[in-house]
Every structure is written in structure tokens, then in C-alpha cells.
């Protein structure tokens, strides 16, 4: 990966509804703009993601989506209003950030939930996107959420029974967890968040990369699960299948899609369907990789971003 870089500029952008999103910029101020769109939803940005980019070639922008990271208010506070935290709000925030930073076009990079938000933004503002690189493709259709929280349970029956028990075997597991994450009793919220993260880690367990969800602690975990369950209970506030249906809007935008064949939480089908609907995208299937990727996935990300760096700067 590329050398560690520190931000040379950062701030909080008022995006309305009482929300301010944290952003930071590193790399070359005159370089090619690139926006890192983090996953979750609600994970917050990671400083390590800067290292995918050549700091001499890119102007690297990271931001925390509403309610997480260093954005305010934080979703761990039950008083934080999630009715103004939807995919449409996040897309508008990204466009407001682009205008604030004076960017004409930017490359978009992200994965998992980040890929859903990237596609939603790019289909709304295709003229503002130079290229797209996605690892672990999702579109957060209700069918994908049903697989992650119910269908894949056939492979992990013991862990899934514990996950179901945490919601008292409700018919709508995700909806019940979302309700519990809004409970006035912090102990109830903490128990629901712990049970949710334990299930997420069970799905990732064959990849042998520890317990990244359970490793989240305190308010970080509470905010993450509250935002996740909120989005997934509402189908990401998107019409079912809309992102693949409208992928024709991405025509002319070069894309690289990278997906592990062994991704238990997000099967390859979604990436394959998107690649078929988006002629300018190339799909790389990593045979022995799962959702979190690995060395081969990382190499493909670096190769794509280094290649697109040669396309030059797109400054405002």
C-alpha cells in the first residue's frame, strides 16, 4: 500500500437538519480528487483507507456519514433523529461536500454499504463522477438483507438461533433490532447491539479475520448498530432493485468491481448483475476471498486506483 499521509485540511460541514458531517483531505492538493465512501452504514471513515491512493497523484477526501465517526449528532444518542438519516440525505450530503471543496468530478471508492451509496450518488450525479472502484458489491436490496440476516443462517444455525433469540424470535428480525436500538433503556440497546455484532462476526468467521464487529465498543457500537438496523429495516430507503435497474445512468463511467466468490454475507450474484447492467464496468472475481477481502483483493484495488490516477486531475 502507499505511504501513510496526514490530512492537510479538515472540518465539519453543516448539511442541515441539525447535522454536521466531518471531512478531511490528504495527499496532493492539486491531485485527482477521490472520495472514500465508508461502509456500515454507520462504520465511520478509516484513516487507513488513504493508503490505497498514491498521495502524489490523488487529492484524497474522507468523510463520516451522518450520525457516525466525528459527525454530529452521534447516533448512539437516542435523541439523534434518524428520520433525517436516509440514503437520499447522504447522497445530498456528498454533493454538498463536493461543492464545498470545489471539486468538479471525483473518483468514488468504497465497498459493502459504501458501494450502495456510491451507486446511488453516481446514478443521481453521473456528470460528477470520473471513475468508480468497488470492493464487495452490495445494493442493499431487501432480498440481500433477508439473505444476510435470515437466509445465510442455514450455514450458522447455532449463531443464528442466538441472533433470533436476541429479538425474541420476531418475524421481522431486523425491524425488531431497530426498535430495540431506539429503546430508552441503554441496557436494552447495548444487549441488542452486542447480539447484532455477534451475528455479523459469525457470518464472517470462515474468513479467519477475528471479530471486527464485536471489537467495536461503547458508543461506536451503539451508533453503528442503530444506523445499520435503521437502514436495513427500511430497505435502505430505495425502491427494490432500483440501483441495478438504473445502472444505465453510469454509461461512460469506467468502473472496477471486485468481489470474493466466498462472500457469505453478500453473494456474488449482486456484483454479477450489476456488471451486466453497467457496460463500462469490469468485474474481478477473487476465487478464495470473502467479504473482507485479502491480499489479492487489495492488489486489485491498488492496481485500479493506480491506473485511474493516470487519467489526470479533475479539479474545480
ROTI-806123 format. One record per residue (C-alpha): x, y, z. Coordinates in nm, 3 decimals, always signed. Each point is the difference from the previous one (the first is absolute). Layout:
! ROTI-806123
- c1, c2, c3
- X, Y, Z .
...
//
This chain:
! ROTI-806123
- c1, c2, c3
- +0.000, +0.000, +0.000 .
- +0.102, +0.362, -0.036 .
- +0.167, +0.202, +0.279 .
- -0.194, +0.132, +0.297 .
- -0.115, +0.358, -0.049 .
- -0.149, +0.250, +0.243 .
- -0.288, +0.233, -0.084 .
- +0.097, +0.351, -0.103 .
- -0.356, +0.129, +0.033 .
- -0.313, -0.105, +0.187 .
- -0.321, +0.133, +0.142 .
- -0.367, -0.046, +0.082 .
- -0.249, +0.080, -0.276 .
- -0.352, +0.107, +0.095 .
- -0.230, -0.211, -0.217 .
- -0.326, +0.106, +0.162 .
- -0.248, -0.176, +0.228 .
- +0.235, +0.073, +0.291 .
- +0.269, -0.225, -0.151 .
- +0.365, +0.080, -0.064 .
- +0.220, -0.247, -0.184 .
- +0.372, -0.029, +0.063 .
- +0.232, +0.005, -0.301 .
- +0.374, +0.001, -0.056 .
- +0.234, +0.029, -0.298 .
- +0.349, -0.143, -0.047 .
- +0.243, -0.066, -0.283 .
- +0.069, +0.249, -0.279 .
- -0.216, +0.317, +0.010 .
- +0.033, +0.016, -0.380 .
- -0.052, -0.373, -0.053 .
- -0.289, -0.198, -0.138 .
- -0.294, +0.023, +0.246 .
- -0.113, -0.329, +0.152 .
- -0.272, -0.056, +0.258 .
- +0.010, -0.297, +0.236 .
- -0.354, -0.114, +0.085 .
- +0.005, -0.211, +0.316 .
- -0.212, -0.301, +0.075 .
- -0.235, -0.102, +0.274 .
- -0.213, +0.197, -0.031 .
- +0.131, +0.176, +0.306 .
- +0.357, -0.133, +0.010 .
- +0.165, +0.339, -0.036 .
- +0.306, +0.073, -0.211 .
- +0.333, -0.177, +0.051 .
- +0.332, +0.186, -0.027 .
- +0.157, -0.315, -0.143 .
- -0.212, +0.030, -0.313 .
- +0.219, +0.290, -0.112 .
- +0.276, -0.252, -0.067 .
- -0.180, -0.142, -0.303 .
- +0.080, +0.325, -0.179 .
- +0.329, +0.138, -0.133 .
- +0.029, +0.324, +0.206 .
- +0.198, +0.164, -0.279 .
- -0.276, -0.062, -0.252 .
- -0.322, +0.031, +0.202 .
- -0.183, +0.258, +0.205 .
- -0.153, -0.246, +0.246 .
- -0.327, +0.091, +0.172 .
- -0.141, -0.196, +0.294 .
- -0.327, +0.079, +0.175 .
- -0.219, -0.142, +0.274 .
- -0.360, -0.055, -0.103 .
- -0.278, +0.141, +0.216 .
- -0.009, -0.127, +0.356 .
- +0.337, -0.175, +0.014 .
- +0.373, +0.060, +0.036 .
- +0.065, +0.364, +0.082 .
- -0.323, +0.124, -0.154 .
- -0.261, +0.147, +0.232 .
- -0.238, -0.083, +0.155 .
- +0.115, -0.357, +0.056 .
- -0.258, -0.274, -0.049 .
- +0.094, -0.161, +0.333 .
- -0.203, +0.279, +0.158 .
- -0.364, -0.115, -0.016 .
- -0.099, +0.365, -0.042 .
- +0.179, +0.013, -0.337 .
- -0.276, +0.011, -0.261 .
- +0.044, -0.282, -0.253 .
- -0.299, +0.110, -0.205 .
- +0.241, +0.241, -0.170 .
- +0.259, -0.273, -0.053 .
- -0.093, -0.174, -0.327 .
- +0.176, -0.086, -0.322 .
- -0.141, +0.313, -0.165 .
- +0.140, +0.213, +0.281 .
- +0.344, -0.161, -0.033 .
- +0.004, +0.049, -0.377 .
- -0.086, +0.367, +0.049 .
- +0.275, +0.028, +0.263 .
- +0.257, -0.137, -0.244 .
- -0.102, +0.250, -0.264 .
- +0.012, +0.283, +0.250 .
- +0.349, -0.110, +0.105 .
- +0.113, -0.006, -0.364 .
- -0.119, +0.357, -0.046 .
- +0.158, +0.105, +0.330 .
- +0.339, -0.136, -0.107 .
- -0.022, +0.146, -0.349 .
- +0.027, -0.336, -0.177 .
- -0.126, -0.032, -0.357 .
- +0.013, -0.381, -0.021 .
- +0.131, -0.264, +0.234 .
- +0.082, -0.367, +0.003 .
- -0.212, -0.198, +0.246 .
- +0.145, -0.290, +0.198 .
- -0.165, -0.221, +0.262 .
- -0.152, -0.336, +0.076 .
- -0.287, -0.185, +0.163 .
- -0.255, +0.268, +0.108 .
- +0.237, +0.253, -0.156 .
- -0.069, -0.153, -0.340 .
- -0.375, +0.056, +0.043 .
- +0.055, +0.365, +0.083 .
- +0.253, +0.041, -0.284 .
- -0.250, -0.138, -0.251 .
- -0.284, +0.214, +0.135 .
- +0.214, +0.314, -0.028 .
- +0.146, -0.086, -0.340 .
- -0.342, -0.074, -0.148 .
- -0.126, +0.333, +0.132 .
- +0.308, +0.201, -0.106 .
- +0.178, -0.197, -0.276 .
- +0.156, +0.318, -0.137 .
- +0.188, +0.045, +0.329 .
- +0.166, -0.343, +0.001 .
- +0.323, -0.076, -0.186 .
- +0.045, -0.369, +0.094 .
- -0.126, -0.251, +0.255 .
- +0.185, -0.275, +0.188 .
- -0.205, -0.234, +0.220 .
- +0.106, -0.299, +0.208 .
- -0.278, -0.223, +0.142 .
- -0.293, +0.114, -0.208 .
- -0.339, +0.050, +0.164 .
- -0.313, +0.190, -0.100 .
- -0.181, -0.058, +0.333 .
- -0.311, -0.142, -0.160 .
- -0.244, -0.147, +0.247 .
- +0.083, -0.339, -0.150 .
- +0.369, +0.053, +0.085 .
- -0.087, +0.101, +0.356 .
- -0.227, -0.303, +0.036 .
- +0.290, -0.222, -0.102 .
- +0.246, +0.159, +0.243 .
- -0.226, -0.012, +0.305 .
- -0.206, -0.307, -0.074 .
- +0.098, -0.209, -0.304 .
- +0.368, -0.045, +0.080 .
- -0.105, -0.126, +0.343 .
- -0.025, -0.349, -0.152 .
- +0.382, -0.005, +0.001 .
- +0.026, +0.124, +0.360 .
- -0.305, -0.144, +0.177 .
- +0.139, +0.029, +0.354 .
- +0.097, +0.366, -0.039 .
- -0.322, +0.078, -0.185 .
- -0.208, -0.148, +0.280 .
- +0.176, +0.233, +0.243 .
- -0.064, +0.293, -0.236 .
- -0.369, -0.090, -0.025 .
- -0.024, -0.042, +0.376 .
- +0.140, +0.351, +0.045 .
- -0.311, +0.127, -0.181 .
- -0.229, -0.248, +0.177 .
- -0.044, -0.188, -0.329 .
- -0.191, +0.289, -0.158 .
- -0.128, -0.055, -0.353 .
- +0.186, +0.313, -0.110 .
- +0.340, -0.041, +0.161 .
- +0.159, +0.315, -0.143 .
- -0.303, +0.212, +0.083 .
- -0.001, -0.130, +0.357 .
- +0.369, +0.080, +0.043 .
- -0.063, +0.348, -0.138 .
- -0.274, +0.049, +0.258 .
- +0.228, -0.119, +0.280 .
- +0.273, +0.240, -0.109 .
- -0.249, +0.282, +0.065 .
- -0.098, -0.127, +0.346 .
- +0.036, +0.259, +0.279 .
- +0.191, -0.249, +0.219 .
- +0.369, +0.000, -0.096 .
- +0.036, -0.357, +0.130 .
- -0.256, -0.118, -0.256 .
- +0.185, +0.183, -0.277 .
- +0.335, -0.141, +0.110 .
- -0.132, -0.357, +0.006 .
- -0.154, +0.038, -0.347 .
- +0.321, +0.151, -0.138 .
- +0.211, -0.283, +0.146 .
- -0.231, -0.266, -0.143 .
- -0.002, +0.169, -0.342 .
- +0.380, +0.022, -0.015 .
- +0.041, -0.360, +0.114 .
- -0.213, -0.110, -0.294 .
- +0.194, +0.214, -0.249 .
- +0.324, -0.153, +0.126 .
- -0.142, -0.351, -0.030 .
- -0.071, +0.058, -0.369 .
- +0.359, +0.121, -0.050 .
- +0.155, -0.277, +0.213 .
- +0.109, -0.224, -0.292 .
- +0.226, +0.283, -0.116 .
- +0.214, -0.034, +0.314 .
- +0.041, +0.372, +0.062 .
- -0.113, +0.020, +0.360 .
- -0.309, +0.181, +0.127 .
- -0.003, +0.345, -0.166 .
- -0.360, +0.074, +0.094 .
- +0.020, -0.108, +0.363 .
- +0.325, +0.194, +0.029 .
- -0.202, +0.319, -0.027 .
- -0.069, +0.126, +0.351 .
- -0.221, +0.240, +0.193 .
- -0.155, +0.286, -0.197 .
- +0.172, -0.104, -0.323 .
- -0.180, -0.335, +0.009 .
- -0.332, +0.151, +0.105 .
- +0.005, +0.258, -0.277 .
- +0.107, -0.253, -0.261 .
- -0.275, -0.251, +0.077 .
- -0.266, +0.267, +0.038 .
- +0.080, +0.138, -0.347 .
- +0.037, -0.346, -0.158 .
- -0.329, -0.131, +0.128 .
- -0.172, +0.328, -0.093 .
- +0.112, -0.023, -0.362 .
- -0.051, -0.372, -0.041 .
- -0.347, +0.008, +0.156 .
- -0.100, +0.253, -0.266 .
- +0.156, -0.161, -0.307 .
- +0.265, +0.275, +0.001 .
- -0.282, +0.239, -0.093 .
- +0.034, -0.116, -0.361 .
- -0.246, -0.156, -0.240 .
- +0.079, -0.371, -0.017 .
- +0.250, -0.064, -0.278 .
- +0.023, +0.366, -0.103 .
- +0.379, +0.024, +0.003 .
- +0.047, -0.285, -0.247 .
- -0.303, +0.106, -0.203 .
- +0.144, +0.349, -0.038 .
- +0.362, -0.105, -0.057 .
- -0.036, +0.122, -0.359 .
- +0.048, +0.349, +0.146 .
- +0.362, -0.098, +0.067 .
- +0.074, -0.034, -0.373 .
- +0.336, +0.157, -0.078 .
- +0.132, -0.029, +0.357 .
- +0.283, -0.256, +0.020 .
- -0.052, -0.239, +0.290 .
- +0.186, -0.283, +0.171 .
- -0.203, -0.245, +0.208 .
- +0.186, -0.243, +0.226 .
- -0.185, -0.277, +0.180 .
- +0.095, -0.316, +0.189 .
- -0.165, -0.318, -0.119 .
- -0.013, -0.118, +0.362 .
- -0.178, +0.310, +0.135 .
- -0.260, -0.160, +0.227 .
- -0.168, +0.326, +0.097 .
- -0.024, +0.146, -0.349 .
- -0.013, -0.270, -0.268 .
- +0.162, +0.064, -0.339 .
- -0.337, +0.022, -0.176 .
- -0.038, +0.373, +0.069 .
- +0.341, +0.090, -0.144 .
- -0.067, -0.217, -0.304 .
- -0.342, +0.161, -0.062 .
- +0.148, +0.349, +0.035 .
- +0.284, -0.077, -0.243 .
- -0.253, -0.120, -0.258 .
- -0.203, +0.320, +0.037 .
- +0.302, +0.234, -0.010 .
- +0.199, -0.056, -0.321 .
- +0.289, +0.224, +0.108 .
- +0.071, -0.208, +0.310 .
- +0.245, -0.289, +0.020 .
- -0.066, -0.273, +0.257 .
- +0.286, -0.179, +0.176 .
- -0.102, -0.311, +0.195 .
- +0.250, -0.099, +0.271 .
- -0.035, -0.375, +0.029 .
- +0.114, -0.061, +0.359 .
- -0.111, +0.327, +0.156 .
- -0.297, +0.096, +0.214 .
- -0.161, +0.328, +0.100 .
- +0.307, +0.153, +0.164 .
- +0.231, -0.077, -0.288 .
- +0.368, -0.081, +0.032 .
- +0.328, +0.039, -0.181 .
- -0.139, -0.063, -0.347 .
- -0.293, +0.234, +0.055 .
- +0.236, +0.268, +0.128 .
- +0.222, -0.040, -0.302 .
- -0.296, +0.049, -0.234 .
- -0.108, +0.314, +0.187 .
- +0.349, +0.149, -0.019 .
- +0.035, -0.088, -0.368 .
- -0.332, +0.164, -0.086 .
- +0.072, +0.317, +0.196 .
- +0.354, +0.027, -0.138 .
- -0.135, -0.044, -0.353 .
- -0.270, +0.263, +0.045 .
- +0.255, +0.241, +0.151 .
- +0.152, +0.021, -0.347 .
- -0.325, +0.144, -0.132 .
- +0.110, +0.331, +0.154 .
- -0.140, +0.261, +0.232 .
- -0.360, +0.116, -0.008 .
- +0.011, +0.316, +0.205 .
- -0.269, +0.256, +0.060 .
//
